Amino acid sequence: MSRPLTFPRSHRVRTPREYAAVYDAGVRESRGPILVYSLANGLAHSRMGLSVSRKVGTAPKRNRIRRLLREAFRHMQHDLPCGYDWVIVVRPHEPLMLAEYQRLLMAAALKLHAAWQHRATAARAATTTKPSSGET
């Protein structure tokens, strides 16, 4: 049975507090015209939020880019690493093809997932390698 390709509210970063938490984590990756921030969310699924400023262009252009990025996430949500909040910041550019957005999003997501894995490994190593006070 195939998995649903929906994008319900539970899969969206919605509140300013949620956006601020992702930005404050400081883990980001740039790929072409998009900048992707990530934060581990402890859920069984990933969530996505978009930030498209007026610098990107007119409203129809911004809306087209938003639609394409949501569609890319919707199709790839089961292939992306699970358990992350992704916030995509769009830089000014002409709208790309859907496949190009999918490629950029997947590359950034894999790089960010590796960064979070590295952070987790470093944190575990730091807690297990603390010398005890009795050793010389």
TABELCOR-V430626 format. One record per pair of residues at least 4 apart in sequence whose C-alpha atoms are under 8 Angstrom apart, sorted by sequence separation. I is the first residue (numbers start at 0). GAP is how many residues later the second one is. D is the distance in whole Angstrom. If there is no record, write none. Layout:
BEGIN
i	gap	d
I	GAP	D
I	GAP	D
END
This chain:
BEGIN
i	gap	d
6	4	6
7	4	7
13	4	7
14	4	6
15	4	6
16	4	6
17	4	6
18	4	6
19	4	6
20	4	6
21	4	7
22	4	8
29	4	6
30	4	6
51	4	7
53	4	7
56	4	6
57	4	6
58	4	6
59	4	6
60	4	6
61	4	6
62	4	6
63	4	6
64	4	6
65	4	6
66	4	6
67	4	6
68	4	6
69	4	6
70	4	6
71	4	6
72	4	5
75	4	6
77	4	8
95	4	6
96	4	7
97	4	6
98	4	6
99	4	6
100	4	6
101	4	6
102	4	6
103	4	6
104	4	6
105	4	6
106	4	6
107	4	6
108	4	6
109	4	6
110	4	6
111	4	6
112	4	6
113	4	6
114	4	6
115	4	6
116	4	6
117	4	6
118	4	6
119	4	6
120	4	6
121	4	6
122	4	6
123	4	6
124	4	6
125	4	7
130	4	7
6	5	8
12	5	6
13	5	7
29	5	4
30	5	8
40	5	8
53	5	8
55	5	8
56	5	6
95	5	7
12	6	7
28	6	6
29	6	6
55	6	6
27	7	7
28	7	5
27	8	5
28	8	7
53	8	8
27	9	4
52	9	8
26	10	6
27	10	6
51	10	7
25	11	7
26	11	6
25	12	8
26	12	7
24	13	7
22	14	6
24	14	6
51	14	8
21	15	6
22	15	8
21	16	6
49	16	7
21	17	5
20	18	8
47	25	8
71	26	6
75	26	7
79	26	7
70	27	8
71	27	8
80	28	7
67	29	8
68	29	8
71	29	6
72	29	7
79	29	7
80	29	7
18	30	8
64	30	6
67	30	6
71	30	5
79	30	8
45	31	7
63	31	7
64	31	8
68	32	6
72	32	8
80	32	7
60	33	8
67	33	7
68	33	8
71	33	8
10	34	7
12	34	6
45	34	8
55	34	7
60	34	7
10	35	6
11	35	5
12	35	5
13	35	7
45	35	8
55	35	6
56	35	7
10	36	4
11	36	5
12	36	5
45	36	5
46	36	8
48	36	8
50	36	7
54	36	8
55	36	4
9	37	7
10	37	6
11	37	6
44	37	5
45	37	5
46	37	6
47	37	6
48	37	6
49	37	6
50	37	6
51	37	6
52	37	7
54	37	6
55	37	7
43	38	6
44	38	5
45	38	5
46	38	5
47	38	5
48	38	5
49	38	5
50	38	5
51	38	5
42	39	8
43	39	5
44	39	7
45	39	6
46	39	6
47	39	6
48	39	6
49	39	6
50	39	6
51	39	8
42	40	5
45	40	7
47	40	8
49	40	8
41	41	5
42	41	8
40	42	5
41	42	7
39	43	6
40	43	5
39	44	4
40	44	6
38	45	5
39	45	6
37	46	6
38	46	5
37	47	5
38	47	7
37	48	5
36	49	6
37	49	6
35	50	7
36	50	5
35	51	6
36	51	6
35	52	5
36	52	8
34	53	6
35	53	6
33	54	6
34	54	5
33	55	6
34	55	6
33	56	5
34	56	8
32	57	6
33	57	6
32	58	5
32	59	7
32	60	6
21	63	7
21	64	8
21	65	7
6	67	6
5	68	6
18	68	7
4	69	6
35	69	8
4	70	6
33	70	8
4	72	8
12	72	7
31	72	7
35	72	7
12	73	8
30	73	6
35	73	8
12	74	8
30	74	8
37	74	7
2	75	8
30	76	8
39	76	8
30	77	6
29	78	7
28	79	6
28	82	7
28	83	7
27	84	7
26	85	7
26	88	8
END
